[in-house]
Amino acid sequence: MSEPLWAPRRSPHELGVIAHGPVVLARAEGIAAALRCVFAHPDGLHLPLVLRADTERASDLGRWSFGHLRRYSSFASRQGAESAYSAPQLLVDINGRRGPVGTDGPIHASDVQGAGTGPVRALIYGKDASYWIGELPADGVLRLSFAWLQAGLALTITTVRLHGLEDLAERVVPLP
């Protein structure tokens, strides 16, 4: 994958404004990727991504490469070099520019959680990541192309219309 147009970074030291609600980006049997929301800040957009998988697909989440680092090399050698590491691909179209968005990899690996009720409960595994786009769309439109072919998530294109970008500087809540 080519270098990201916008370098990964933490969100600013302010609370952004929710410009779009949750949206599923890709789904296949036993695995899904979604945005919790899009937080708008005066200097860019923060996109918190969630990946969830059932027990049969949990190993796909474990193969996320954590950026360029190759953590868990013993796992990689047991799994075979060709399939040990991969990562989701997120491309953005904004203001006439198109390119990849960077992340340092999963920022949080969720614990196994039970889902459902009754005597049989499915186990759900998860990872969360954070993406940053260092500009706001002039037209309020953000087009996201997401794929993680190695995990079975085919390329999907999602267009979202962001709301409330006009007066962001007045609406964000600064933190000390």
C-alpha positions in Angstrom: 0.0 0.0 0.0 1.3 3.5 -0.8 2.0 6.1 1.8 -1.1 7.7 3.4 -2.1 11.1 2.3 -2.8 12.0 6.0 -0.4 10.7 8.6 -1.9 8.8 11.5 -2.3 10.9 14.7 -4.4 11.1 17.8 -7.5 13.2 17.7 -6.9 16.8 18.9 -7.2 17.8 22.6 -10.8 18.8 22.1 -14.0 17.0 21.8 -15.1 17.0 18.2 -18.6 17.4 16.8 -20.3 14.2 15.6 -20.8 14.9 11.9 -22.1 11.4 10.9 -23.5 8.5 12.9 -22.5 4.9 12.7 -22.2 3.1 9.4 -21.2 -0.4 8.4 -18.4 -0.3 5.8 -18.1 -4.0 5.0 -19.7 -7.3 6.1 -19.1 -10.9 5.4 -20.2 -14.0 7.2 -18.8 -13.9 10.7 -16.9 -10.6 10.3 -17.7 -6.9 9.9 -16.1 -3.5 9.8 -17.8 -0.2 10.7 -17.3 3.4 11.7 -18.6 4.3 15.1 -19.1 7.9 13.8 -17.2 10.7 12.2 -15.9 13.3 14.6 -15.3 16.7 12.9 -12.7 19.1 14.3 -11.7 22.5 12.8 -8.5 20.9 11.3 -9.8 17.5 10.2 -11.8 14.4 10.7 -11.4 11.6 13.3 -12.7 8.2 12.2 -12.9 5.5 14.9 -13.1 2.1 13.1 -14.3 -1.1 14.7 -13.8 -4.7 13.5 -15.8 -7.5 15.0 -15.6 -11.3 14.2 -17.1 -14.4 15.6 -15.0 -17.4 16.9 -14.4 -18.9 13.4 -13.1 -15.6 12.0 -11.2 -14.3 15.1 -7.8 -15.4 13.6 -8.4 -12.8 10.8 -8.4 -10.0 13.3 -5.2 -11.5 14.9 -3.4 -11.1 11.6 -3.6 -7.3 11.6 0.0 -6.2 11.1 0.1 -3.3 13.5 1.5 -0.9 10.9 5.0 -1.9 9.8 5.9 -3.6 13.0 5.7 -7.4 13.1 4.7 -8.2 16.6 4.1 -11.7 17.6 6.7 -13.2 15.2 6.3 -16.6 16.8 2.7 -16.6 15.7 3.7 -15.6 12.2 6.2 -18.5 11.9 3.6 -21.0 13.0 1.0 -19.6 10.6 3.3 -19.4 7.5 4.8 -16.2 6.2 2.4 -15.7 3.3 -0.7 -15.5 5.4 0.6 -14.2 8.8 0.0 -10.5 8.4 -2.4 -8.2 6.6 -4.3 -5.1 7.3 -7.5 -3.4 6.3 -7.3 -0.8 3.5 -9.1 2.5 3.9 -9.1 5.0 1.0 -10.7 8.4 1.1 -12.0 10.7 -1.6 -12.2 14.3 -0.3 -11.8 17.7 -2.0 -10.8 16.1 -5.3 -8.0 14.0 -3.7 -8.0 10.3 -3.3 -5.6 8.3 -1.2 -5.1 5.9 1.7 -5.6 6.9 5.3 -3.0 5.8 7.8 -3.2 4.2 11.2 -0.6 2.8 13.5 -2.7 -0.4 13.7 -5.3 -1.5 16.2 -5.3 0.8 19.2 -7.4 -1.6 21.2 -7.9 -5.3 21.0 -11.3 -6.0 22.6 -11.6 -8.9 25.0 -13.7 -11.8 24.0 -17.3 -11.0 24.8 -20.4 -13.1 24.8 -23.3 -12.1 22.6 -26.8 -13.2 22.7 -28.8 -14.7 25.5 -29.7 -18.2 26.7 -27.5 -21.2 27.2 -25.7 -20.8 23.9 -23.8 -17.6 23.5 -21.7 -16.6 20.6 -18.2 -15.2 21.3 -17.3 -12.0 19.6 -13.8 -10.8 19.1 -12.9 -7.2 18.2 -10.3 -4.6 17.4 -10.7 -0.9 17.3 -8.5 1.6 15.3 -8.4 5.3 14.8 -7.9 7.2 11.5 -7.3 10.9 10.9 -8.0 13.0 7.8 -6.2 16.3 8.1 -8.8 18.4 6.2 -12.5 19.0 6.0 -14.6 18.3 2.8 -15.6 21.6 1.2 -18.8 20.0 -0.1 -19.5 18.0 3.1 -19.1 14.7 1.2 -16.7 12.0 2.3 -16.3 8.8 0.1 -14.8 5.8 1.8 -13.4 2.7 0.1 -12.8 -0.1 2.4 -11.4 -3.6 1.8 -9.6 -6.4 3.7 -9.5 -9.1 1.2 -7.3 -11.4 3.4 -10.1 -11.3 6.0 -12.9 -11.9 3.5 -14.1 -8.3 3.4 -14.5 -7.3 -0.3 -14.1 -3.7 -1.5 -17.1 -1.6 -0.6 -17.6 2.1 -1.3 -19.6 4.2 1.1 -20.5 7.9 0.6 -21.4 9.9 3.7 -22.7 13.4 4.0 -21.3 15.2 6.9 -23.4 17.6 8.9 -22.6 20.6 11.1 -19.3 21.6 9.6 -20.1 25.3 9.2 -19.5 26.4 12.8 -17.1 23.8 14.2 -14.7 26.2 15.9 -17.6 27.5 18.1 -19.0 24.0 18.8 -16.0 21.9 19.7 -15.4 21.5 23.5 -11.8 22.3 24.4 -10.0 20.2 26.9 -7.2 21.5 29.2 
